Amino acid sequence: MSPDQLILEFDRALRTVLAPARSIRSTPGEMLPEADLDTEQKRHVVGLMRVNHCGEICAQALYQGQALTSRDPKIREALRGAADEETEHLAWTEQRITELGGRKSLLNPLLYLGSLSLGLAAGALGDKWNLGFLAETERQVEAHLDGHLLNLPVDDGRSRAIVDQMRLDEIQHAETAIQYGAAELPVPIKVAMKMAAKVMTGTAYRI
């Protein structure tokens, strides 16, 4: 990697973790009225959205690591495109957390570094396994977002619209990875990914 590329990647990391994210698309549900949530409901929604924001921090790092180690220019471009959409998810979840008077997770820098390492490792295994890791990650995120749609207050249309659009985007990312030749990961790796995600979400909900 050239010095210029290294600087660009370092800048990308800093902007992901520290700078407010920006979205080209409008925030889903932003025209809907704010729900009349009580204190406990707000706390719960903030926790869920903080988990989703952490997930998008991890996604940015994963995509960055995978793109850096991918051998196929077309796959690198697809990974960068997906990362752009994940940046929008960052902006949406951050906006919703702010609207509800909450804060982002204190763990974001550590989660970014850990996920970047995983992305680099996945990419080093070769593109089919790189894409397989991506596809499985997105499938698990889709299931995770399905659970959030069940747990969010029914009348919180603003939060639900964000989560629903994120879910649709994640489905498309998984399909793109499969189209590019993703390998099916072994079951033990899938289980390990689920266990790691469970620990991350449980911690991010509180911290």
C-alpha positions in Angstrom: 0.0 0.0 0.0 1.3 3.4 -1.0 1.8 6.2 1.6 -1.0 8.2 0.0 -3.4 5.2 0.2 -2.4 4.6 3.8 -3.3 8.2 4.7 -6.6 7.8 2.9 -7.5 4.7 4.8 -6.5 6.2 8.1 -8.6 9.2 7.3 -11.5 6.9 6.5 -11.2 5.3 9.9 -11.0 8.5 11.8 -14.1 9.9 10.0 -16.0 6.7 10.7 -15.4 6.7 14.4 -15.2 10.4 15.3 -16.9 12.5 12.7 -20.7 12.9 12.1 -21.8 10.6 9.3 -23.5 12.0 6.2 -26.3 10.6 4.1 -27.1 11.2 0.5 -30.5 9.6 0.8 -33.0 11.3 3.1 -33.5 9.7 6.5 -36.3 7.1 6.4 -39.4 8.2 8.4 -38.1 11.7 9.0 -41.5 13.2 7.9 -43.4 11.0 10.3 -44.5 12.5 13.6 -42.5 11.8 16.8 -44.1 9.1 18.9 -45.1 9.9 22.5 -42.7 7.6 24.2 -42.3 7.4 28.0 -38.9 7.5 29.6 -38.4 3.7 29.7 -39.4 3.4 26.0 -37.0 6.1 25.0 -34.2 4.4 26.9 -35.0 1.1 25.2 -35.1 2.6 21.7 -31.9 4.5 22.3 -30.3 1.2 23.4 -31.5 -0.6 20.2 -30.4 2.3 17.9 -27.0 2.4 19.7 -26.6 -1.3 19.0 -27.4 -0.6 15.3 -25.0 2.3 15.2 -22.2 0.0 16.6 -23.1 -2.6 14.0 -22.6 0.0 11.3 -19.2 1.0 12.8 -18.2 -2.6 12.6 -19.6 -2.9 9.0 -17.5 0.1 7.9 -14.3 -1.5 9.4 -15.1 -4.9 7.9 -15.7 -3.5 4.4 -12.5 -1.5 4.7 -10.4 -4.5 5.7 -12.0 -6.7 3.1 -11.5 -4.1 0.3 -7.9 -3.6 1.2 -7.1 -7.4 0.9 -9.4 -8.3 -2.0 -7.6 -9.4 -5.2 -10.4 -8.5 -7.6 -11.0 -4.8 -8.6 -14.7 -5.5 -9.2 -15.1 -7.0 -5.8 -13.3 -4.1 -4.2 -15.6 -1.7 -6.0 -18.7 -3.6 -4.8 -17.3 -3.5 -1.2 -16.8 0.2 -1.4 -20.3 0.7 -2.7 -21.8 -1.3 0.1 -19.7 0.7 2.6 -21.2 3.9 1.2 -24.7 2.7 2.1 -23.5 1.6 5.5 -22.3 5.2 6.0 -25.8 6.3 5.4 -27.0 3.8 8.1 -24.5 5.4 10.4 -26.0 8.8 9.8 -29.6 7.6 10.2 -28.9 5.8 13.5 -26.8 8.7 14.9 -29.6 11.1 14.0 -32.2 9.0 15.8 -30.1 8.6 18.9 -29.7 12.4 19.1 -33.4 13.0 18.6 -34.1 10.8 21.6 -31.5 12.4 23.7 -29.1 9.5 23.8 -25.5 8.9 23.1 -23.4 6.7 20.9 -21.5 3.7 22.4 -18.2 4.4 24.1 -16.9 1.1 22.6 -16.9 2.3 19.0 -13.1 2.8 18.6 -12.4 -0.7 20.0 -15.2 -2.3 17.9 -13.8 -0.6 14.8 -10.2 -1.9 15.4 -11.5 -5.4 16.0 -13.7 -5.5 13.0 -11.0 -4.1 10.8 -8.7 -7.0 11.9 -11.5 -9.5 11.0 -12.0 -7.9 7.6 -8.2 -8.0 6.8 -8.1 -11.7 7.9 -11.2 -12.6 5.8 -9.8 -10.9 2.7 -6.4 -12.6 3.1 -8.2 -16.0 2.8 -9.2 -15.2 -0.8 -12.1 -13.5 -2.4 -14.7 -16.3 -2.3 -14.2 -16.6 1.5 -14.0 -12.9 1.8 -17.4 -12.6 0.1 -18.7 -15.6 2.1 -17.9 -13.8 5.3 -19.7 -10.7 4.0 -22.8 -12.6 3.0 -23.1 -14.4 6.3 -22.5 -11.2 8.2 -25.3 -9.5 6.3 -27.7 -12.5 6.8 -27.1 -12.3 10.6 -27.6 -8.5 10.6 -30.9 -9.0 8.7 -32.1 -11.4 11.4 -30.9 -9.0 14.1 -32.9 -6.2 12.5 -35.9 -8.4 12.2 -35.7 -8.8 16.0 -35.5 -5.0 16.5 -38.6 -4.5 14.4 -40.4 -6.8 16.9 -39.0 -5.0 19.9 -39.4 -1.4 18.9 -42.6 0.4 20.1 -45.3 -0.1 17.5 -46.1 3.6 17.3 -42.4 4.7 16.9 -42.6 5.0 13.1 -39.4 7.0 12.8 -37.2 4.4 14.3 -39.1 1.5 12.6 -38.7 3.2 9.2 -34.9 3.5 9.7 -34.5 -0.1 10.8 -36.7 -1.4 7.9 -34.7 0.4 5.3 -31.4 -0.8 6.8 -32.8 -4.3 6.7 -33.6 -4.0 2.9 -30.1 -2.7 2.2 -28.4 -5.5 4.1 -30.4 -8.1 2.1 -29.2 -6.5 -1.1 -25.6 -6.5 0.2 -25.8 -10.3 0.9 -27.3 -10.9 -2.5 -24.5 -8.9 -4.2 -21.8 -11.0 -2.3 -23.5 -14.2 -3.5 -23.6 -13.0 -7.1 -19.9 -12.4 -7.0 -19.2 -15.9 -5.9 -19.4 -16.0 -2.1 -18.5 -19.4 -0.5 -20.7 -20.9 2.2 -19.0 -20.6 5.5 -18.6 -23.7 7.7 -21.2 -24.0 10.5 -18.8 -23.6 13.4 -17.7 -20.2 12.0 -21.3 -19.1 11.6 -22.0 -20.1 15.2 -18.9 -18.3 16.4 -20.0 -15.2 14.5 -23.4 -15.3 16.2 -21.9 -15.7 19.6 -19.5 -12.7 19.1 -22.4 -10.6 17.8 -24.5 -11.5 20.8 -21.8 -10.3 23.2 -21.3 -7.1 21.2 -25.0 -6.2 21.0 -25.6 -6.9 24.7 -22.7 -4.7 25.7 -23.4 -1.9 23.2 -27.0 -1.7 24.4 -25.8 -0.5 27.8 -22.5 1.2 27.2 
